[in-house]
Amino acid sequence: MQRREFLKSLGLAGGAMTGLTTAGGGLRIRSAQASDDVASRAPAASASRKAMEALLETIREVESTMLTPERGFSDAAELAEAERALAHILQTGLEFWLEADPDRPAFRPYVTPTRKLLGCNPDSVYYFAPIRDDRSYRIRGNVGAAVFTSFTIERGSHEGHAARGSIAAISDMDMQIDRNGNYEILVSRTKPGKGDWLPLSDGASQITTRHYHEARQSVAALPGPVVRVEIDALDPDPLGPWGGDAESAAHLEWVRNFVREHSAMTFRKTTPEMAKRLGWVSLVPNRFGDPGQWKSASGEIAYGNDHAWYNSAYYELEPDEALIMSGRFPECRFANVVLWNSFMQSYDYAHRQISLNREQIEYEEDGSFRIVIAHEDPGIPNWLDTEGRRRGNVYWRYVFPVSPPERPNAEVVKLSKIPGR
């Protein structure tokens, strides 16, 4: 008997799926009719069932209202990446909010090599923790090999919503760090008599950590935790019984909020008005404007590093073309360049060279850099791999520059005509 015929005989192929259960250590096959009978006796939808249905409906709404030709999404390859980005948003929402407890928070990785959003950086480790504005917390950690460490309190992201702005921040420039790299920060309404302090105010809802590294290997691609940081609540509510259906429903609603609002942030085309407001985003292909500091569309800092300068443009290259970027880095704590897709997701940094920091770059004799973006290896140093994407974003970061960074020079050339090839 062929495999498909066998599966058909069990009702598992070419027809309705039957139920499989174990009884007395053996496998028992339940008929489709029996499954229908069980379904007919199911209780009325619970609050958590309704919340799950609402979450699934939100995903469908994102597809039907945001990922449409009317909003500029018609390319099949771009839509495929959009579906993957939507799955990453859902995955992050589940990771952050399904089991979230602001009374007893824990730092969770903001992004991973296989879960990306909001402009990830291969040379940085980020963590997220949900908090309440009427509680107190203690952060302990070690700077390790990071060249820059910071903690930011953001507001408005309670219950899975998108952050609306930053209300407090502290970096290693201001932290008390012992000779072994250890530090401790109090997060509270009231300033302590001594020690590092992150002040809480109305609306405080999450802590974002940043740990930038400049090394030969991108830190985000390293297996296992490379940064030691933890958070403890100092005054949590007493533990009570599990909240049951209502609690599950509430947390699923938090996930839904995250998916809806972060999808709205992710699946929008950059308009000339948005680029002008940001000031450092170029809409001219293969050409950069002047770097600048992060401001959201509302003019506030949210999801950005207020210690950093940025510069962004998109490359657009035919299969036989390359974009040569040249210039000099300013004196600063950290700098790198990374390639993203249209949805603020970095390319595959676990297996490809899609970003370069200052430690990874091979410099010219005069100390300047020359970086080549191309679809195939040009055979010279400092190649950024497009993964075959004819269009993508180029994103520069500069942390604590002593003077405003210069715009990189950019020139499109034929791959065969690259000097030094």
N, C-alpha and C positions, 0 to 999 in steps of 0.2 A: 504494500500500500504506500502511495506517495504521501509526503509530509502534508501537503495541502488537503488531500482527501481525508487524512487522519484528523486534521484540525476541523474540517467540515463536519466530520462525524461527531465531534465534541461540541459543535456549534460555535467554534472560535474563528472561523473564516467563512467569508461569503454570507454572513448572516448576523443576527443579533448576538452580542457578547453575552455569554452565560456567566454565572457566578461560580467562583472556585473557592471552596472552604475546606478546612481540615477537620476531621472528626475521628477520634480514636487513633490518631497518628497516621491516618491515611487521607488521600485526596478524594473529596466528594464534589461532584459536578452538579451545580444547580441549574435547572432549566431556565430559559428566558421567561417562560410563563411564571415560574416561581419568583423570579426577580421582579416581575411586574406586580405580583401579588404583595411582595414585601414593600415595594415603593408605594402601593396604594394605601398601605397601613402606616406609612411614615407620618410622624407628627407634623403639625403646622410649622412653617419656616421659623426658625429661631432668629434672634437678633443677629447672632454671628453669621448665620446663613445669609441673611439679607445684606449684611455688611460685605460678605464675600462676593455676592452677586453684584453689589454696587462697585466693588473694586474691579471686577471683570468688565463691567459695563464702562467704567472709566477708561480702561485700556482700549476698548472698542471706540469710544468717543475720541480718544487721542488720534487713533488711526483715521477716523472718518471726518474729523474736523480740522486737524492740524497737518496731517501728512497727505495733503491733497494738491492737485495741480494748481488750484487757485492760489495756494500759498507758496507756489514755486517748487513743489516736489512732484516731479514727473519722471526723472531719470531712474531706471530700474536699479542700477547699482547703488545710487544714493538712497533709494527707498529700502533696499536690503540692509544698508548700514543703519538706517533709521529704525528699522524693526529690532535690530540688535541693540541699538542704543536704548530703545524703550525697554527691552528686557533687562538691560543693565540698571536702568532707573528703578524698575520693579524689584530687582534683586537687592539694590541698595536700600530701598524703602523697607523691605522685609528685614534686612540685616540691622537697620537702625531702629525701627519702630515696632515691629511685631512683638518683641519682648522687652521694649524699652521701659525703664523705671527711673525717672528723674530723681526719685528718693535715694536710689542706690545705683548711680550710673557707673558705666565701665567704658573705657576708651575702645572704640572699634575702628579698624582701618577704613579710612574714607574711600580709598580706591585700592585695587590690586591689579596685577598684570592681566586679569581676566574680568575685571569689573571696573569700568571707568566712567567718569562724568565730570562736568564742571571744570574742564581744563587741567587734567592731571599732568604731573611732572615726574618723569622717570628718575630725576635726581633728588626727589624729596619723599619723605614719609609723612602722611597726614593721618590724624586721628580725630574722631568725633565723639562727643559725649553729650547726652541731653541733660539739662539741669533745670531747677526751679529758681525763681528770683527771690524766694523767701527762705532759702536754705543756706547752709555753709558747707564748704568742701575743702579738702586738702589734696593738692597735687604733689606727688613725689616723682622724681625721675633722675636721669643721668644724661648729660648732653652727648656722651659717647664721641663719635667721630664727626658729628654734625658741625658744619661751619656756621650755621644759623639755626636758632631755636626760638620759637615764639608761641604764645597762647593768646587767642582772641575770643572774647565773649561776644556772641551775636544775639540779636533780639528777633522776636517774631516767628521763630521756627518751632514753637511749641506744637505738640500733637501732629508733627509731620509737615507743617507748613514750611514754605521757603523763607529763609532769613531775610529780614528787611533792612538790616544795617548792623554795624559794629558799634559796641558801646564801651569797650575797654580792651586793652591789649598790653602785653608785656613781652619783651624779648630778652635774649641773653645779654644785651647791652646794659640792661637795668637789673637783671637778676643777681642774687647772691649765690654764687656757685663755688663749692669748696674745691680743694686741690685735686680731688678725685673725680670731679665733674658732676657731683650730686647737687640737687637743688630741691627746694620745697616752697610751694606757693599756697597761700590761703586765699580762697575765693569766698567772699562774704559781703554783707551789707556794711559791717562795721570794720574800720581799719584797725589792724592789730597794733600792739605797742612796738613790735619789731618784726622784721622779716618781710619777704616779698608778699605783695597783695594784689589781687585782681578784684576790683570793686564790682559788686552786683547792684543793679538798679532795675526799675520796673521794666518788664518785658524780656529780661535775660532768659535765654532759652537753650543755648548750646555753647559748648567750648570747642573750638577748632584748634588743633595743634599743627605746627609746621616744623619739620626737621630737615633742612637742606644739607645735602652732601655734595662735595666735589671730589670724585674718585675716578679711577680708571674704569670701574664697572658701575653701572647705574644702580643706585641703592635700592630702588623699587623692584628691581629684578632679583634681588638676593632672596634666597629661601628663608623662611622663618622670621621671627621678630628681630630687628636690628636696633630698635630704639626701646629703651626701658622707660616707661611712663605709666603711672597709675593714678586713679582718683578715688577718694573715699568720702562718703557723706559723713558729716560730723553730727548732724541732728536729724536723722531720718525718722519718719513715722514708724511706730511699732509694726512688726509684721503681723498681718491678719490672714484670714482664710482666702483661698483663691477666689477671685471675683466671678468665676463662672462665665455664663453666656454674655453678660453685660460687659465684662472685662475683655473677652475675646472680640466682641463687636467693636468696642472702642479702639482697640489696637489695630484692627483691620481698617477702621476708618482713618487712623493716623497714617497707615500705609497708603491708603487711597489719596489722602491729602498730599502726601509726598509725590506720588506718581503724577497727579494732576498738575501741581504747581511746578515741579521740576521739568515736566514735559513741556509746559508752556515756555519755560526759560530756554530749553534745549532746542526745540523745533521751531525756531523763528529765524528768518533770514535777517542778516545785518543790513539795515537801511542806511541811506546817507545821513539821516537825522541821528540815528544811533551812533554811527561812526564819528560824526561831528561832535556829539556830546562826550564821547569817550576821549576823543582827541588824538589817540595813538593807534587807531585802526585804519589801515589803508584799504580802500575798495578798488584800487587800481592793481591789476594783476602784476606780480613780479616787481613791485615797487613799494618801498617802505616810506612812511612819513617819519615824523619826529617821535621819539619815545615820550611816555608820560606816565602819570600815576593813575591807579585804578579808581574809578568812580562808577557806581551803578547807574542805570537809566534814570533813577530818581535823584542822582547826585550824591548818594551816600555810598559808603564803602560796605559792601556785603560780598562775601566769598572771595574777596581780594586781599592781598597782603599790603597793608598800608605802609610797610617799610620798603616796598619794591617799586621799580619802574618797569614798564612793559612796552613792547612794540609788536605789531602784528600786521601781516599782509597775507595774501594767498598766492601760491604759485600756480601757474597754468602752463603745462609743458606738453609738447608733442613727444611721441616715443623716441625721436632722435635728438631731443633737446635737453639742455641742462641749465639750471640757474646757478650762477656763481655769485656768492655773497662774500664781500670783503670788508674789512674795517679793523678797528681796534676796540678792545674792551676798556671801559673806564676802570679806575681803581675802585673796587667794591668788595663786598663780602662774598658774593656769589653771582655767577652769570651762566646762562645756558640758552640754547635754542632747541626747540622741539617741533616735530610735525604732528598736526592733528587732522582729523577728518572734519566734516562740516558740523559735527555735534559735540565739539570740545572734548573729543576722545583722542588720546595719543595713539599712534600706530603701535605695532608690536615691538615693544622694547625688550621683551624677554629673549627674542631670537634674532633681532635685526638692530642695526645702528640707525635709529630714527631721531636721536637727539645727541647733542654734544655739549659737555661742559668744558670749562677752561683746562681741566686736567687731561681731558681726552683729546684735545685739539693739538695737532702738529702745526707750529707757527712758521711763518716766513722768517727770513734772516733779520728783517727789520722789526720783528715782534708783532707784526700784523697777522691777521688770520685770513684764510681763504677756504670757504666751505662750499661744497658742490651738492646741489639737490638734483638727483637724476634717477631715472627708472632702472638703470643698470649700473654696475660698478664701473666707474671711469678709470680705475686703476691708479688713482692718486689718493693721498690722505684726505681725511675730513669729508667723506661721502655720507650724505643722508639718503637713506633708502625710501623711496616713495611707495614701495610695495606695488608698483604699477599704476597707482592712482594718478590720473592726468591732472587732477586739481586737488589742492589741500591747503591747509593753513600753516603758516610759519609763525611761531610764537617765541619771542625773546623775553627773558627775565633778567633783571639786574637788582640785586638786593644791597641797600645802603651804598649807592654810588656816591662818591665824594663830589661829583659834578654831574650834570645831566648827560646821559649817554648819547653818543652820536648815532645818527641813523646809519644802518649798514648800506653800503653800495650793493647794487644788484644788477646783473646783466644776464640775459638769455643768450646762449650760444649753442651751436651744434655740438653734440656729444663728441663727434670726431675732431672738433676744432679746439677742445679744451687745452689751454697752454700747459705743457709739461706732461701731457698724456703719452 
